[in-house]
């Protein structure tokens, strides 16, 4: 794995990795890159209509394998209670996997999402991403991105200038349907229109982001750190 370009996807909950990165990640896997999800609240114990532990684990593995992602690492942190965990504990947990995988790029949540778990993970991840500047032997990170999660990033209230700013776009014309099919492998996650996690809304967002960037369908990110030219 160390010989490949490694994309570390640091998210709060199972399905966030698909919602935010399913299309781009699938395309990067086709280019022989590695996508390694790190899901900090792996058992998402407070989720509405949550399936059994066995079914949830099977859904996680099936959805990620379908896109060509590596088997996700499932963290022990509490669902919808991440703000009760010491910030440094979350940072150190993420750093452990940065040290293990030496990622080229990191993708994580936007800090102004409606879901506070996403905010806490974003803040911790941006701190952990500086590990290469604080510890010898860590490969320099090349890029750090915020992703958008439908029914969270789009639902956050405009409380200032810290809204998601799409400035990087991945062509997902060949993978948009695969992304949606992967999300549907999570029991009780998809919804009917007009919910943002409906098939129609997800594809519409991909069309909108494509219209911004000149692609037929696109997945958008906010690039917040880039090293080098």
C-alpha positions as CSV (number, residue, x, y, z in Angstrom):
1,X,0.0,0.0,0.0
2,X,2.9,2.4,0.7
3,X,3.9,2.3,-3.0
4,X,0.5,3.7,-4.0
5,X,-1.0,7.1,-3.7
6,X,-3.1,6.8,-0.5
7,X,-6.2,8.8,0.0
8,X,-7.2,8.8,3.7
9,X,-11.0,9.6,4.1
10,X,-11.6,10.6,7.7
11,X,-15.3,10.7,8.6
12,X,-17.6,10.5,11.6
13,X,-20.2,7.9,10.6
14,X,-20.7,4.9,8.3
15,X,-22.1,6.2,4.9
16,X,-20.3,9.6,5.2
17,X,-17.4,8.1,3.2
18,X,-19.8,7.2,0.4
19,X,-21.9,10.5,0.5
20,X,-18.8,12.7,0.4
21,X,-16.3,10.7,-1.5
22,X,-18.0,7.8,-3.3
23,X,-17.7,9.1,-6.8
24,X,-14.2,10.6,-6.6
25,X,-12.9,7.7,-4.6
26,X,-14.2,5.2,-7.2
27,X,-12.5,7.1,-10.0
28,X,-9.2,7.3,-8.0
29,X,-9.3,3.5,-7.4
30,X,-9.5,3.1,-11.2
31,X,-6.2,5.0,-11.4
32,X,-4.6,2.4,-9.1
33,X,-4.8,4.7,-6.1
34,X,-5.8,3.5,-2.6
35,X,-8.8,4.8,-0.7
36,X,-8.6,4.1,3.0
37,X,-11.7,5.1,5.0
38,X,-11.4,5.9,8.7
39,X,-14.8,6.0,10.4
40,X,-14.5,7.3,13.9
41,X,-18.0,6.4,15.2
42,X,-17.9,3.0,13.7
43,X,-21.0,1.6,15.4
44,X,-23.1,4.7,15.0
45,X,-25.2,3.6,18.0
46,X,-27.6,6.6,18.1
47,X,-28.7,6.3,14.5
48,X,-32.4,6.3,13.7
49,X,-33.6,3.0,12.2
50,X,-30.2,1.5,12.8
51,X,-29.9,-2.2,11.8
52,X,-28.3,-4.8,14.0
53,X,-24.5,-4.8,14.6
54,X,-24.0,-7.7,12.3
55,X,-26.1,-6.1,9.5
56,X,-24.4,-2.7,9.9
57,X,-20.9,-4.3,9.7
58,X,-21.9,-6.2,6.6
59,X,-23.3,-3.1,5.0
60,X,-20.1,-1.1,5.7
61,X,-17.9,-3.8,4.2
62,X,-20.2,-4.4,1.2
63,X,-20.6,-0.7,0.2
64,X,-16.9,0.1,0.5
65,X,-15.8,-3.1,-1.3
66,X,-18.2,-2.3,-4.1
67,X,-16.4,1.0,-4.8
68,X,-12.9,-0.6,-4.5
69,X,-12.1,1.0,-1.1
70,X,-10.0,-0.7,1.5
71,X,-11.8,-2.3,4.5
72,X,-12.8,0.7,6.7
73,X,-11.2,1.2,10.1
74,X,-14.0,1.6,12.6
75,X,-13.3,3.8,15.6
76,X,-14.8,3.6,19.1
77,X,-16.1,7.1,19.4
78,X,-19.7,7.9,20.5
79,X,-22.3,8.9,17.9
80,X,-23.8,12.4,18.3
81,X,-21.6,12.9,21.4
82,X,-18.2,13.6,19.8
83,X,-18.2,17.0,21.5
84,X,-17.9,15.2,24.9
85,X,-14.6,13.6,23.8
86,X,-11.4,15.5,24.5
87,X,-10.2,17.1,21.3
88,X,-6.6,15.7,21.8
89,X,-8.0,12.2,22.0
90,X,-9.6,12.4,18.6
91,X,-6.5,14.1,17.1
92,X,-4.2,11.4,18.4
93,X,-6.4,8.7,17.1
94,X,-6.3,10.2,13.6
95,X,-2.6,10.7,13.8
96,X,-2.1,7.0,14.5
97,X,-3.5,6.2,11.1
98,X,-1.7,9.1,9.3
99,X,1.5,7.6,10.7
100,X,0.4,4.1,9.5
101,X,-0.7,5.0,6.0
102,X,1.4,8.1,5.2
103,X,-1.5,9.5,3.0
104,X,-0.9,11.7,0.0
105,X,-4.3,13.3,0.4
106,X,-6.8,13.6,3.3
107,X,-10.5,14.1,2.8
108,X,-12.7,15.0,5.7
109,X,-15.8,16.9,6.8
110,X,-16.4,20.6,6.5
111,X,-16.3,22.3,10.0
112,X,-19.6,24.1,9.6
113,X,-21.8,21.0,8.9
114,X,-25.1,20.8,10.8
115,X,-24.0,17.5,12.4
116,X,-21.7,18.5,15.3
117,X,-19.8,15.1,15.1
118,X,-18.7,16.3,11.6
119,X,-17.5,19.6,13.1
120,X,-15.5,17.8,15.8
121,X,-13.9,15.4,13.3
122,X,-13.0,18.2,10.9
123,X,-11.3,20.3,13.6
124,X,-9.4,17.2,14.9
125,X,-8.4,16.1,11.4
126,X,-7.1,19.5,10.4
127,X,-4.9,19.5,13.5
128,X,-3.8,15.9,12.9
129,X,-3.0,16.7,9.2
130,X,0.0,18.8,10.4
131,X,1.7,15.8,11.9
132,X,4.3,15.8,9.1
133,X,5.5,19.2,10.3
134,X,5.6,18.0,14.0
135,X,7.1,14.5,13.8
136,X,10.1,13.2,11.8
137,X,9.5,10.2,9.5
138,X,6.0,11.3,8.3
139,X,5.7,11.8,4.6
140,X,4.6,15.4,3.8
141,X,0.9,15.7,3.1
142,X,0.2,17.0,-0.4
143,X,-3.4,18.0,-0.1
144,X,-6.3,18.4,2.4
145,X,-9.9,18.7,1.3
146,X,-13.3,19.2,3.0
147,X,-16.1,17.2,1.5
148,X,-19.9,17.9,1.4
149,X,-22.4,15.6,3.0
150,X,-25.9,15.8,1.8
151,X,-28.4,16.4,4.7
152,X,-25.6,17.9,6.8
153,X,-23.3,20.3,4.9
154,X,-26.3,21.6,2.9
155,X,-28.5,21.9,6.0
156,X,-26.1,24.0,8.0
157,X,-27.4,27.5,8.7
158,X,-25.5,30.5,7.3
159,X,-23.9,31.8,10.5
160,X,-21.1,33.7,8.8
161,X,-18.5,33.3,6.1
162,X,-17.5,29.7,7.0
163,X,-19.8,27.9,4.5
164,X,-18.6,25.1,2.2
165,X,-16.8,26.7,-0.8
166,X,-16.5,24.3,-3.8
167,X,-13.2,24.9,-5.5
168,X,-12.1,21.5,-6.7
169,X,-14.2,19.1,-8.8
170,X,-13.8,15.4,-9.8
171,X,-15.5,14.1,-12.9
172,X,-17.8,11.3,-11.7
173,X,-19.8,10.7,-14.9
174,X,-18.7,7.1,-14.9
175,X,-19.3,6.5,-11.2
176,X,-22.3,8.6,-10.1
177,X,-24.7,5.7,-10.3
178,X,-22.3,3.4,-8.6
179,X,-21.9,5.9,-5.8
180,X,-25.7,6.0,-5.3
181,X,-25.9,2.2,-5.5
182,X,-23.2,1.9,-2.8
183,X,-25.1,4.2,-0.5
184,X,-28.2,2.1,-1.0
185,X,-26.3,-0.8,0.4
186,X,-26.6,0.9,3.8
187,X,-30.0,-0.1,5.3
188,X,-32.4,2.7,6.0
189,X,-30.0,5.5,4.8
190,X,-31.6,6.4,1.5
191,X,-34.8,8.5,1.6
192,X,-37.6,9.6,-0.8
193,X,-37.6,13.0,-2.5
194,X,-37.3,15.7,-1.5
195,X,-34.8,14.5,1.0
196,X,-31.2,15.2,0.1
197,X,-30.3,11.5,0.4
198,X,-32.8,10.5,-2.3
199,X,-31.5,9.1,-5.5
200,X,-32.9,12.1,-7.4
201,X,-31.4,14.7,-5.1
202,X,-28.0,13.0,-5.1
203,X,-27.9,12.9,-8.9
204,X,-29.1,16.5,-9.1
205,X,-26.2,17.7,-6.9
206,X,-23.8,15.9,-9.2
207,X,-25.4,17.6,-12.2
208,X,-25.2,21.0,-10.5
209,X,-21.5,20.5,-9.6
210,X,-20.9,19.3,-13.1
211,X,-22.5,22.5,-14.4
212,X,-20.1,24.6,-12.3
213,X,-17.1,22.7,-13.5
214,X,-17.8,21.7,-17.1
215,X,-18.4,18.0,-16.4
216,X,-21.6,16.1,-16.9
217,X,-21.6,14.9,-13.3
218,X,-19.1,16.0,-10.6
219,X,-18.3,15.7,-7.0
220,X,-17.1,18.9,-5.3
221,X,-14.6,19.5,-2.6
222,X,-13.0,22.5,-0.8
223,X,-9.3,22.4,-1.1
224,X,-7.8,23.9,2.1
225,X,-4.2,22.9,1.9
226,X,-1.9,22.1,-1.1
227,X,1.9,21.6,-0.8
228,X,4.1,22.4,-3.7
229,X,3.3,23.6,-7.2
